[in-house]
Amino acid sequence: MNKLAVTAISMTLAASVPALGDDDKKRFGAVPVTMADVQAVSPALAKYTQSVIFDDLWMRPGLSPRDRSVITVAALIARNQPVEMPYHFNLALDNGVKPAELSEIITHLAFYSGWGNATGAVAVAAQVFAARGIGADQLPEASPAPLPLDETADAERAKRVEQNVGPVSQGVVEYTNGVLFKDLWLRPGLAPRDRSLITVTALVASGQVAQTPYHLDRAMSAGLTQDQASEILTHLTFYAGWPNVMSAVPVFKDVFEKRQS
């Protein structure tokens, strides 16, 4: 990956996307922030952005640039932080994330961070796609042929959902066992490892550690290595904050130990 020169570009790639009108600014909730703005308000933040984030964190070998982009995009959507989305959506595409995959990430996170967060990301992605000439022919089908289902594993998962959730909400059970795991998770627009990667990221980034063991174990079964999982936490310290990551550390530790036993 080419070195990210934050002194030459804004944090939102303002030169690469259409200029925001007044209505767009209201929709995004904030005016795009440039490095000049950061320097004017907080020279220390500008220093850390350059020396720690771009010159160090993004250069670490533990994850590929593509994985770092996938994680960052997922964290921004999960935390509903649109100001940096244009920059990171563009960077993700430059780092090898396909338009169809970015579209699918947004769809997936509607289920794991809420419809409002996903539609907020759509508003940003629409401008990025338009600026790059990305059309409908590069996006995933609404109803593609599903990936094969592991009937045995899914039956065990469904049984646990019924036992734990059924006495409280049969509606949640129906949607979990139906649209979530027998539709969304079987969409071929994302590799199973990537789908699990963004799910784990969203859970950590939003402080929802209760479901992390299941999804982290699933991610590692799909090919995520322990070293890569460890580096996810390192990356998210800067994009989700230390408290969320420190809360996730013992959960990751427990999963690592159980998989090694």
N, C-alpha and C positions, 0 to 999 in steps of 0.2 A: 504494500500500500504506500502511495506517495505520502510524504510528510504533510500533515495538515497545517497549513499556514494561516493561523487565525488572524494574523495582522493584515492579511490581504482579503479576507472574506468576512462577511458578517456571520453571526451565529445562526442566522436563518437563511443563508444564501440568497439575500435579498436581490442580488443581480440576476439570479437564475429563475425567479418566479415572477408572475405578474405583480405590478405594484398594487398595494392594498388601498382600496377606496374607503370612504368613511364607514360604509355598511360592513365591509370586510373586517375593519378594525373592531367594530362592535361585536361581530360574530366571534372573532378570535379572542376577545376579551383583553387584549393588550397589543400595543404597537410592537413590531419586531425590534429586537434589541441587537445593536451592533457592538463590536468590541470597543469602538470609540465610546459608546454609551457606558459600557462597563468600566472602562478606564476613567471616565469622567466622574462616575459615582463611587467606584471602589477599585483603586489601583491594586489592592491586594488580591481581590477576586480576579482581576485581569491577569495578574501574575500567576496565580494558581491555575487558571484556565489554560494559559500557555504552557507553563513549565511542568505541571502535574498531569492535567487531563490529556492535552494533545501531544506533548513531547515525551510523556512517560506511559501513562495508563494505556492509551491506544496503541502503543508500540510493544506492549508486553506480548511474549510469544504464547501464552497459555491458551489464547483463543484466536481464531482467524479473524481478520477484519470483518468478514461477512457475519460471523457469529456475534461480534461486538455490536455491529449495527442492528442485528435482529434483537438482541437483548435491549439495546438502548431504545429502539422504536417501541418495543413492548412495554418498557418501563414508562415512557412518556405517555402512551395511550392509557395504561392502567392508572396512572396518576393524574390524567386529564391535564397535561401540561403542553398546550398547543404552541407556545412561543418558539420552542426549539424544534418543533416537528418539521417545518419546511426544510431546515438544514439537514436534519437527520434522515428524513425520507429521501432527500436527494443523495446523501452520502450512502445510504443503504443500497440504492440503485447503482451507484458507482462501485460499491463493494461487492456486487454480484447478486444481490437480492433481486429477483425478477419482479416485474410489475404485478404478475399474477400472485406471487408469494406475498407481496406487500398488501395487496387486496385481501388475501386470505387471512393474513395476520389481523387485520382490522375486523374481519368477520368473526374470527375465533374469539377475539377479546371482547366482542359485544357480550358474549356469554360469561366471560370471566371478570370483566370490570364494569359491565353495564352498557345498555344501548346508548345512553347519552354520551359516554366516553367514545364509543365507536363512531357515532355520527359527528362528533367534534373532530375526530381524526379524518373522517371523510371530507369535511370542509377543507382541510389543509391538503389532503392527497389530491383532491380534484384540481387544485391550482397547480400542484407539482406535475401531475399527469398532463395537464393541458400545456404547460410550459415545455414539456419534453416530447410532446406529440404522441403520448401513449393513449391508444384508443381501445375500444371494446374488444378488438381482436386479440389483445394481449392480456385480457382478464379471464379469470376462471369462469366456467359455466355455473349457472345458478343451481342446477341439479345434475352433477356429473355422475357417472357410474362409480359406486363406492368401492373403497378398498376392501379386501376380504376381512371378515370378522373372525377373530379367535373365539369360537363359540364357548369353549370350556372356560377360558379366562373371563369372558364377559358374563357368563352365568354366575360365576363366583362373585364378581363385582356387583351384579344386580342383586344377588342374595344379601350382600352386606348392606346395600342401599335400602332394601326393603326392611331389613332388621333395624337399622339405625334411624331411618327417616320415615318409614311407613307409619309408625304409631303417631307421628306428628303431622305429616302432610303427604297424603297420597298424590296430590297434584305435583309436588316436587319429585316424587318417585317416578311418576309417569313421564315427565319431561326429561328427567335425568336418564332413565333407561331407554327413552325413545329418541327425542330430537338431539340430545347432547351426545350420548355415546354410540347410538346406532345411526346417526346422521352426520353431525358436525365432525366427530373424531374420525369418521371414515371418508371424509372428503380428501381427494388425492392432490389438492392444490398445495399442500405442505407435506414434506416428509414427516413420518411419525416422530423422529427425533426433534425436528424443528417445532412441531406442534406441542410437544412436551416442554421444550426449551422455553417457549413464550409463556406457557402456562405457569411453569415454575417461577419465571421472572415476574409475572403479574402477581402471583401470590406473595412473593418476597417484597416486591415494590409497594404493595398495598398493606403490608403487615399481616397478611392472612396465612399464618404458618400452620394452621390445623390440618389443612389438606396437602401441605407440602410433602410429607413423607410418601404418600401414594404417588404423587406426580413426579417427584424426584426419582423414586425407584423405577417408575415407568420410563422416564427419560433415559436412565442409565441402561435399562434393558433394551432401549432402542438405539443405543450406541454412544451416549454421552459418557465420557470417561470421568473418573473421580477428579483428576487434575483439572479438567474442563469445568466440572461442577464447582470446584473450589474457586476457580478464576471468575465464575459468574458472580460469586459473592464479592470478590475484590472489585469487579467492575461496578457492581450495584452500590457499593459504599458511596460512590460519587453521584449516581443517578437516582438512588432511592434514599440515601442518607444512612449514616452509621447506625441509628437505633433499629431500623428495620432489618439491617443485615445482622447486627449482633443478636437480635431475637431469632433469626433464622439459623445462626451458627450451630446451636445444640441440636436442632432438627436435622441439619445436614450431617453432623457428626454421628447421630444415631443411625441414619440410613447407611452411611459408609461402614459403620461397624457391623451392622446386621448383614450387609452384602458380603463382608469379608469372613463372616463366621461360618 
